[in-house]
Amino acid sequence: MDAKVTWSSGLSFNGTANTGFVVPLGADPSVGGANDGFRPMELMAVSLAGCTAMDVISILRKKQQQVTAFEVQVQADQQIDHPHVFTRAVITYHVSGHNLEETSLKRAIELSATRYCPAQAMLSGVFPVTLEYEIFEDKGDLKELVIKGTWTPK
């Protein structure tokens, strides 16, 4: 994989990789930025969420789960002092649908964590990552929480 960032002005850049899509990168005004793009560490968290989300939704679809809404949230704590590295993360899978099976979701999370998601494999070797999930029954305008849990390796 090849990736690059190209300087626009100030602390503003455009990032691109093999696919050719462009992602704006920027910095906070307090450090001289124009607040005009993702911060690099935000992209790392988004990459982690996106990587595992693609795995989990793909596996749930193969297991014929009736998913109507799906969101993966990453909450990453950062070191207070520079270089502000991540010190831990919690990934929460919010899954809505009809008659969703907890065992299917847990297996999808497990496969993503242990086999398929390179971002998670790489980052979980550097800091602890907790995997939580919430399953909601979709009742039209209402989504009712059915179960909350945490997946932990065996």
N, C-alpha and C positions, 0 to 999 in steps of 0.2 A: 504494500500500500504506500502510496505517495501522498503527502499533504503539504500544503504551504499556506502561509499568510502573506498578504501583500499590503504594505503600508498605504493608507489613504492620506491621513494628516493627523497631527497631534498624537493621540494614543488610539487612533481608529485604524482598524485593519479589516480586510476581507479574507476569510479562510475558505479554502477549497481543497478537494481531494479527487480521487480517481473518477467519481461520478460526475464531477463538474458543477455540482450545486454550490452556491455561495452562502456563507454564513457571516454576518457582520459581527466583529468583535470590538468592544469598546471598554472604557474604564470610567470609574466614578469621577465626577467633577472635583472631588476633594483631592484627587491625585493628578489632576490636569487633564482628565478625560472629558468627553462630550456626552457621556451617557447614551451612546448610540449603538450599542450592540451587546451581545452576550459577553460576560466575563469568562475567561478561559476555564476557571474552576466550575462555573455553572454548566459549561458544556460537558465537563467530566461527569457531573451528576446526571445531566440529561442523557449522556451516552450510556451510563449504567442503567437508568430507567428504561431507555429505549431498547437496549440489548435484551434485557430479561423480559420486557413486555412482548417483544416479537416472538420469543420462545414460548412463553406461557400461553398467549392467545392462539398460536399455531397448534400447540398440543391440545388445548381445550377444544378447538374446532375438530381435530382428528378424533377426539374422544366423544364427539357429537354432543357437546354441552351447549345448551341454548343460552349463549351469552348475548345480552342486549346492550350492555355498557361495560367498559373496562378502562381502568386508570391505574397507573403505577406511579406512586409518589416516593421520592427519595428525600430523606431528611439527613443531611450530612453535617456533622459537627466539624468545625475547623479549629486548629491550634490558634491561640490568641496572638502569639508572636509570629513574626516572619519565619518561615515562608508560608504560613497559614495553610498547612497541609490538612487533609481530612484526617480526623482521629477516630471516627466511627461513623457508621451510617445505619439507618433503618429504612428498609424498602418495604412499602406497604402496597399490597395488591388489593384494589377495590373492584370486585366483580359483581355485576348485576345480571340477573337472568331468570330463567324459569326452571325450577327443580334442579338447581346446580348441585353436583356431588362434591362434597368436601374432599373425599379421597382423590378425585380426579384433579382438583386444584392443587392439593398438596403434592401429588406426583408431578404435575407440570412444573411447580416451583422447584421441586427437588431436581428434576432433569435440567432445568435452566441453571441452577446453582452448581450442580456437580458435573455437568457434561457439555452443555451447549453455549453458555454465555461467556465469551472471552473477557469481556469487561469485568464481569463479576468475579471470574476466576483470578484475574490479575489483581484487582483491587482488594478482594477479600484476603489475599496473601499479605497485604500491607496494613490493614486495619480491620477491626471486627465489623461484620455486617450482620444485622438482625433482619430476619424475613418474617413479616407479619401479613395477615390477610383478613379481609372482611368479605363475606358473601351476603348479598342482598337479593331478596325475592322481588322481582319487578312486577308491580301491580299498577301499571300505567303511570299515573301522575305520582304515585307513591312507591318508594322503594323501602322495603322493610328489612332491617338487619336480621339475618338468620343466625350467623355465627361469626365469631372473631377467633383467630388463632395465631399461633406462631409455628413456623416450620423450623425444626432444628435437625442437623445431621444426626444420623443414627450412630 
